[in-house]
Amino acid sequence: MANIQYYDVIQKPIVTEKSMNQMAEKKYAFYVHPEANKTMIKDAVEKMFDGVKVQNVNTMNLVGKQKRRGMVFGMTAKRKKAVVTLTPDSKDIEIFEGL
């Protein structure tokens, strides 16, 4: 496994209708590094956002889709998605506040 720092773990937040509805339950969705595990994701969220305590992390591996451009076939990149559940006494994550 590569040497992954905490700032490399979280790639970008997922902004969809479903993820916005889950914010009421203190659940936030992120695309994460494909080699990151649950403990690395938990540490990265707690270090990047002040006052946040993680209760649970659920991860999903998304396989790449086959795409075609003319006669050439290829694959899109595989990704990993994480849904982070915060504790009830935790602060909210600021990047989602204005959405």
N, C-alpha and C positions, 0 to 999 in steps of 0.2 A: 504494500500500500504506500502511496506517495505521502510525503510529509505535508499535510494540509493544515494551514493555520486557521484560526477561528474566523478571520475575515474573508477567507476563501470558501467557507462552507455554504453560506447563504448567498445565492446568486441573484435572485430577484423575487419580489412578492407576486403572488397570483391574485389578479383582480378580476374576478368573475362574479356573476350574480349569486352563485352558491356560496362562494367564499365570503361575500359581503353579508349574507344572511347568517353565516356561522359566527360572525364577529359578536353578535349578541350573546353567544354562549362562550365568549372568550376563546375562540378557536381561530387561528391565523394560518394561512397556507403560503408556502414558499417553494420555489424551485431551489434545490440544493445540489451540492457536488455529488456526482454518482457514487463516489467511494466513501462518502461520509456515513457514519453510523448514528444511532439515536443519541448516544451520549455526547458525541461531537456536536450534533445539532442543538441539543439542550444547552451545552456550554456556550456555543456561539450566540444563541438568542439572549441568554442572560448577560453575556459580556457586551453585546452590541447595544442593547436597550436597557437604560437605567431603571431600576425599580421593578423589573419583570422577573417573576418566578414561574418556571415551567413545571407543570404537573405531569404532562404526558406528551409523548411524541409518537405519531403514526406516520409511517413512510410507505411510499408506493414506487415501484420501478416501472417507468413507462418505456416500452420498447419503441424503436423507431419504425415509421411507416414506410412502405415501399412506394416510391414515386417514380414517374416516368417522364422523360423529356425527349420526345421524338422516339428513336429506337433505343435509347440508353436508359437502363433501369438503375436506380440508386436507392439509398435509404436515408431518411432523415435521422438526426442525432437522437440517441436514447437520452432520457432525462430521469431524474428522481424528484419526487414531490414529497413534501413533508407537511403534515398538519399538526401544529403545535397548540396544545391546550394549556392555558394559564390557570394558576390557582385563583380562587375567588377574591383573595385579598391583594392580588397583584395589580399593578398599574397597567393601563392599556398601552399598546404600541403606537407611537406617535405617527408613523408614516401612513397609517390607515385612518387617522382622525378626520382629514379633510375630504375623504371620499364618500 
